[in-house]
Amino acid sequence: MTNILKSLYEERFYANWQATPEYQELADKEGELWEQVKPLIGQKMIDQIMSSQSDLSYHTNYEWFREGFRLGASLILELYIGPVAAKSD
């Protein structure tokens, strides 16, 4: 079964994301820090850490996207049919 929310996130939201100037500034600062620790831990370890952080960030962002989508859908339903009981996980 296709996960519609994941498809929306990957194909429309995540794929079209563009960095803001604020984000780019923070990324540049982080890059400078990685350059400072490179002699201590090596590029291979930096690559592993960054890959792990990237995976975690992707999943965290998707979870928040999913929660925001559900909240938006609940608000729309409430406008049309009244209060919607929250789903307990």
C-alpha positions, 0 to 999 in steps of 0.5 A, a space after each residue: 500500500 502506498 503511503 500518501 503522506 510520505 509520497 507528498 513529503 518526498 515528491 513535493 515538499 522535500 524534493 523542492 526545499 530550498 535553503 533560506 539565507 539563515 539556514 545557509 549561514 548556520 550550515 556554513 558555521 557547521 562546516 567550519 566546525 567540521 573543518 576544525 575537528 577533521 584533523 582530530 577524527 578524520 574525514 571518514 568519521 565526519 562522513 559517517 556522523 554527517 550521514 547519520 545526522 542526515 538520516 535522522 534529520 530526514 525522519 524527524 522532518 517527515 514526522 513533523 510534516 506528518 503531524 502538521 498534515 494531520 493537524 491541518 486535516 483535523 482542523 478542516 474536519 472540525 470546521 465541517 463536521 464538528 470536533 474530531 476525537 484525537 487518535 491515540 497511538 
